[in-house]
Amino acid sequence: MASKAKPGALLLQDGSLWRGLSFGAKTTSVGEVVFHTALSGYQEILTDPSYRKQIITFSSVQIGNQGFHSEDFESKRVWASGCLVRDYSEPLYHWRKENSLDEILKQNKTPALSGIDTRRLILHLRENGNQWGVISTETDDLKSLKKHLQKTVSMQGLSLTQEVSTSKMYTWTEGSSALLNSPITTPANKRVVVMDFGVKHQILRYLIDSGFKEAIVVPAKTSAKDILALKADALFLSNGPGDPAAETEIVSEVKKLIGEFPIFGICLGHQILGLALGLSTFKLKFGHHGANHPVQNLRTGKVEITSQNHGFAVSAEEIAKHKDIEVTHLNLNDQTVEGFVHKKYPVCAIQFHPESAPGPIDSTFTFKQFYEGNFHI
């Protein structure tokens, strides 16, 4: 980090103060402080809309040496409220860099701190749970920082989908570099509607890779009537930020669509489907944010290493009482539900991110299953 960097600080709700050196935008921001365990992929992480209203602590020792490349954006902008790193490194010679992390954060008015003892901070969050915090690259004065925390809110009850969703319907037809496990053998003639709660570009690419001719992306609060009028072959519920239980209007509309065509939900979409089927969700102590989470596929017995980003989970106890829902995936770290299918309707949901970006691609085959409408294999 350059010697001209000015002091900055992070203040948590529990009163703990973490000082560092400022980079990125000169500003002060509040958000839920979380930690991410991936060793690479900060570009995709910071531009993932699911991180709206969150300050990300990176566990990787060095961040920034790859810079930023336009192909690595998962949305149109940086959504995180701030980032915390141990060592910020300028990408002076990296062959792919178009901008530095510092430049991108400034363009997106996002503050960042280096020199933070991230290992100690992560242990603190793991033991005490995620909590609201304020990050400032303008001041490290405790009294000034406390003023910003007086009016903070909890992630519980917070609806954020409207902030990250598209305002207008659009069509997506771009595929990826064909990383799916098996080649497409059927003609691409199906269309899928994507309810955009904060959808990532890589998810849209994989939908096309799996065989869909086009993905019709619609605003989060599009009515069931308007979705049915599009006469698509399937419905996809995307990832996104906030508390799923706060999205009562969305849950109500999704409930009307169950049984109309195959439905597949990822992350927030998984939780929305659970709520639409009468289940409940709850807040995790420190959430799952990383690219190395082991999930057991209960049907195959295999363990899939997954990319994850969520702070809420669907109740396993309620699924056990539901005669028409079967758990298909379990998190091996804490035994939370990572996937389920409906026994009567073509409905499937997974909590993790099979599209990676960043992370492993163990579970990309789920997109092909969705295209084929077969969730029971």
C-alpha positions in Angstrom: 0.0 0.0 0.0 1.3 3.4 -0.9 2.7 5.5 2.0 0.3 8.4 1.1 -2.7 6.3 2.1 -4.7 8.0 4.9 -5.9 6.3 8.1 -9.4 4.9 8.1 -11.4 2.6 10.3 -14.2 0.0 10.7 -16.5 0.2 13.8 -18.7 -2.7 14.6 -22.0 -2.6 16.6 -20.3 -4.3 19.5 -18.0 -1.3 19.9 -14.8 -2.9 18.5 -12.7 -0.6 16.4 -10.5 -1.8 13.5 -8.1 0.7 12.0 -6.5 0.5 8.6 -5.3 2.4 5.6 -7.8 3.9 3.1 -8.1 3.1 -0.6 -11.0 3.2 -3.0 -13.6 6.0 -2.6 -13.3 8.7 0.0 -16.6 8.1 1.8 -18.3 6.5 4.8 -20.7 3.6 4.4 -22.7 1.2 6.6 -23.6 -2.4 6.1 -23.5 -5.9 7.5 -19.9 -7.1 8.0 -19.4 -10.6 6.6 -16.3 -12.6 5.6 -15.6 -14.5 2.4 -13.3 -17.5 2.3 -12.4 -17.7 -1.4 -8.8 -17.2 -2.3 -9.6 -15.5 -5.6 -12.4 -14.0 -7.5 -12.7 -10.6 -5.7 -13.9 -9.0 -9.0 -17.0 -11.3 -9.3 -17.7 -11.1 -5.5 -17.7 -7.3 -5.4 -20.0 -7.1 -8.4 -22.5 -9.7 -7.2 -25.8 -8.0 -6.4 -26.3 -10.4 -3.5 -23.7 -8.4 -1.5 -25.9 -5.2 -1.5 -25.6 -3.6 2.0 -22.7 -5.8 3.1 -19.1 -5.0 3.9 -16.9 -7.9 2.7 -13.9 -9.1 4.7 -11.6 -11.1 2.4 -9.7 -14.0 3.9 -7.1 -14.1 1.1 -4.0 -12.4 2.3 -3.4 -10.3 -0.8 -6.1 -8.6 -2.9 -5.8 -6.5 -6.0 -2.9 -7.9 -7.9 -5.1 -9.1 -10.8 -6.8 -5.7 -11.2 -10.3 -5.6 -12.8 -11.4 -6.8 -16.2 -14.7 -6.0 -17.8 -15.4 -9.8 -18.5 -15.3 -10.5 -14.7 -18.2 -8.2 -13.8 -21.2 -10.2 -12.6 -23.4 -7.1 -13.0 -23.2 -3.5 -14.0 -21.5 -2.2 -10.9 -20.0 -2.9 -7.5 -22.8 -3.6 -5.0 -20.9 -4.2 -1.8 -20.9 -1.4 0.8 -17.2 -1.7 1.4 -14.3 -4.2 1.5 -11.6 -5.0 4.0 -8.2 -6.6 3.1 -5.0 -7.5 4.8 -2.7 -6.4 2.0 -3.8 -4.4 -1.1 -1.5 -4.9 -4.1 -1.6 -2.7 -7.3 -1.8 -4.8 -10.5 1.2 -3.1 -12.1 2.0 -5.8 -14.6 -0.9 -8.2 -14.8 -1.7 -9.0 -18.5 -5.5 -8.9 -18.1 -6.0 -5.8 -16.1 -8.0 -2.9 -17.5 -8.4 -1.0 -14.2 -7.1 -1.4 -10.7 -9.3 -2.4 -7.8 -8.7 1.1 -6.4 -9.9 2.7 -9.6 -13.1 0.6 -9.8 -13.9 1.2 -6.1 -13.5 5.0 -6.7 -15.8 4.9 -9.8 -18.4 3.0 -7.8 -18.1 5.2 -4.6 -17.1 2.2 -2.5 -14.7 2.6 0.5 -12.0 0.0 1.3 -9.4 -0.5 4.0 -6.1 -2.4 3.9 -3.8 -3.3 6.8 -6.8 -4.8 8.7 -6.0 -7.9 10.8 -8.5 -9.9 8.7 -7.7 -13.2 10.4 -8.6 -11.8 13.8 -11.6 -10.0 12.4 -12.9 -13.2 10.8 -12.5 -15.1 14.1 -14.4 -12.3 15.8 -17.3 -12.5 13.4 -17.3 -16.3 13.5 -17.6 -16.3 17.3 -19.9 -13.3 17.7 -21.9 -13.5 14.4 -22.3 -11.0 11.6 -23.2 -7.6 12.7 -23.7 -4.1 11.3 -20.7 -1.9 11.0 -19.5 1.4 9.5 -16.4 1.7 7.3 -14.8 5.1 6.7 -12.0 6.3 4.5 -12.7 9.8 5.7 -12.0 9.5 9.4 -10.9 7.0 12.1 -12.4 9.1 14.9 -14.5 6.9 17.2 -17.1 9.6 18.1 -17.7 10.4 14.4 -18.1 6.7 13.5 -20.5 6.1 16.3 -23.0 8.6 14.9 -23.3 6.5 11.7 -24.3 3.4 13.7 -27.1 5.0 15.7 -29.6 4.6 12.8 -28.5 1.3 11.4 -31.0 -1.5 10.7 -30.8 -5.3 10.8 -30.6 -7.5 7.7 -33.6 -9.3 9.2 -36.8 -7.8 7.7 -34.8 -5.9 5.0 -36.1 -6.0 1.5 -33.4 -5.3 -1.1 -34.5 -6.9 -4.3 -36.0 -3.7 -5.7 -32.6 -2.0 -5.3 -30.8 -4.5 -7.5 -33.4 -5.8 -9.9 -33.8 -4.6 -13.5 -36.4 -1.9 -14.0 -37.3 -3.2 -17.5 -37.7 -6.6 -19.1 -34.9 -7.6 -21.4 -33.7 -10.7 -23.3 -30.3 -12.5 -22.8 -28.9 -14.8 -25.4 -25.1 -14.9 -24.6 -23.6 -18.2 -23.5 -20.3 -18.9 -21.6 -17.3 -20.8 -22.7 -19.3 -24.1 -22.5 -18.2 -25.4 -19.1 -21.2 -27.6 -18.7 -20.3 -31.3 -18.1 -22.1 -32.6 -21.1 -22.6 -31.2 -24.6 -26.1 -30.0 -25.8 -27.6 -32.5 -28.1 -31.1 -31.0 -28.4 -32.0 -28.0 -30.5 -32.2 -24.7 -28.6 -35.8 -23.8 -28.8 -37.0 -23.3 -25.2 -37.4 -20.0 -23.5 -37.0 -19.3 -19.8 -38.3 -16.4 -17.7 -35.8 -15.2 -15.1 -37.2 -13.3 -12.1 -34.4 -10.9 -11.4 -33.7 -10.6 -7.6 -30.1 -9.6 -8.4 -29.1 -12.2 -11.1 -25.5 -12.8 -11.9 -24.3 -12.7 -15.6 -22.8 -16.2 -15.2 -26.1 -17.7 -14.3 -27.7 -16.2 -17.4 -24.8 -17.6 -19.5 -25.2 -21.1 -18.1 -29.0 -21.0 -18.8 -28.1 -20.5 -22.5 -25.4 -23.1 -22.3 -27.8 -25.6 -21.0 -30.0 -25.3 -24.1 -32.4 -22.4 -23.7 -32.8 -20.3 -26.8 -33.2 -17.1 -24.7 -33.7 -16.0 -21.1 -36.3 -13.3 -20.6 -35.3 -11.3 -17.6 -38.1 -9.6 -15.7 -38.3 -7.2 -12.7 -38.5 -8.9 -9.3 -42.1 -7.9 -8.7 -43.5 -9.0 -12.0 -46.9 -10.6 -11.5 -47.7 -14.2 -12.1 -50.2 -13.1 -14.8 -47.6 -11.2 -16.7 -45.1 -14.1 -16.5 -47.7 -16.6 -17.8 -48.5 -14.2 -20.7 -44.9 -14.6 -21.9 -45.6 -18.2 -22.7 -42.2 -19.4 -21.7 -41.2 -23.0 -21.1 -39.7 -22.6 -17.6 -39.2 -20.2 -14.7 -35.9 -19.4 -12.9 -35.7 -17.6 -9.6 -32.4 -15.8 -9.2 -29.9 -15.1 -6.4 -30.3 -11.8 -4.5 -29.7 -9.8 -1.3 -31.8 -9.3 1.9 -34.2 -11.2 4.0 -36.4 -13.6 1.9 -39.3 -13.3 4.4 -39.5 -9.6 3.6 -40.4 -10.3 0.0 -44.1 -11.1 0.7 -45.4 -9.8 -2.7 -42.9 -11.9 -4.6 -43.6 -15.0 -2.6 -47.3 -14.6 -3.2 -46.8 -14.4 -7.0 -44.4 -17.3 -7.1 -47.0 -19.4 -5.2 -49.4 -18.9 -8.1 -46.9 -20.2 -10.6 -46.0 -23.6 -8.9 -47.2 -26.4 -11.2 -47.5 -24.2 -14.3 -44.0 -25.2 -15.6 -40.6 -26.3 -14.3 -39.2 -23.9 -11.7 -35.6 -23.7 -10.5 -34.4 -21.4 -7.7 -30.8 -20.6 -6.7 -29.8 -18.9 -3.4 -32.5 -16.2 -2.6 -34.6 -18.0 -5.3 -34.2 -21.2 -3.2 -35.5 -19.4 -0.1 -38.4 -17.7 -2.0 -39.5 -21.1 -3.3 -39.4 -22.5 0.2 -41.6 -19.7 1.5 -44.0 -20.2 -1.4 -44.4 -23.9 -0.4 -45.2 -22.9 3.1 -41.8 -23.3 4.8 -40.0 -20.7 6.8 -36.5 -19.2 6.7 -34.1 -18.2 9.5 -31.0 -16.0 9.9 -27.6 -17.8 10.1 -25.1 -16.7 12.7 -22.4 -15.7 10.2 -23.7 -17.0 6.9 -22.0 -18.9 4.2 -19.7 -16.8 2.0 -17.0 -18.6 0.1 -16.0 -21.0 -2.7 -15.0 -24.1 -0.7 -18.2 -25.3 1.0 -18.8 -29.0 1.0 -22.3 -30.1 0.2 -23.5 -33.7 0.0 -25.8 -34.7 -2.8 -28.1 -37.1 -0.9 -29.2 -38.8 -4.1 -25.7 -39.6 -5.4 -23.9 -39.7 -2.1 -21.2 -37.5 -3.7 -19.8 -34.4 -2.1 -19.8 -31.3 -4.3 -17.5 -28.4 -3.4 -19.6 -25.3 -3.9 -19.6 -21.5 -4.1 -21.9 -19.9 -1.6 -23.2 -16.5 -0.6 -26.2 -16.3 1.8 -27.2 -15.3 5.3 -30.5 -17.1 5.6 -31.5 -20.7 5.3 -34.7 -22.8 4.9 -35.9 -24.7 7.9 -35.0 -28.4 7.8 -37.5 -29.2 10.6 -40.4 -27.9 8.5 -39.3 -29.8 5.4 -39.2 -33.0 7.5 -42.9 -32.5 8.3 -43.8 -31.7 4.6 -44.9 -34.9 2.8 -44.3 -33.5 -0.7 -40.8 -32.0 -0.3 -37.6 -34.0 -0.3 -34.2 -32.6 0.8 -31.6 -33.3 -1.9 -28.5 -31.5 -0.5 -27.0 -30.9 2.9 -24.2 -28.6 4.0 -21.6 -30.7 5.7 -20.3 -27.9 7.9 -23.5 -27.2 9.7 -26.1 -29.6 8.3 -28.3 -26.8 6.9 -30.5 -27.5 3.9 -28.8 -26.8 0.6 -31.4 -28.1 -1.8 -34.9 -29.7 -2.2 -37.3 -30.9 -4.8 -41.1 -31.2 -4.8 -42.4 -34.7 -5.2 -45.4 -33.8 -7.3 -44.4 -30.7 -9.2 -41.3 -30.0 -11.3 -39.8 -27.7 -8.7 -36.2 -27.7 -7.6 -34.1 -25.3 -5.4 -30.5 -25.2 -4.4 -29.0 -22.8 -1.8 -25.5 -22.8 -3.3 -24.2 -21.3 -6.6 -23.6 -24.0 -9.3 -22.4 -21.3 -11.8 -19.4 -20.6 -9.5 -18.0 -17.1 -10.6 -15.9 -17.5 -8.5 -15.6 -21.1 -7.4 -15.7 -24.8 -8.5 -17.9 -26.1 -11.2 -18.9 -29.4 -9.6 -22.6 -28.7 -9.8 -23.1 -27.1 -13.3 -25.1 -30.2 -14.4 -28.1 -28.8 -12.5 -28.7 -26.3 -15.3 -29.0 -29.2 -17.8 -31.4 -30.9 -15.5 -33.5 -27.8 -15.4 -33.5 -27.5 -19.1 -34.7 -31.1 -19.4 -37.3 -30.5 -16.7 -36.1 -33.6 -14.8 -35.3 -32.9 -11.2 -35.7 -36.5 -10.0 -32.5 -38.1 -11.3 
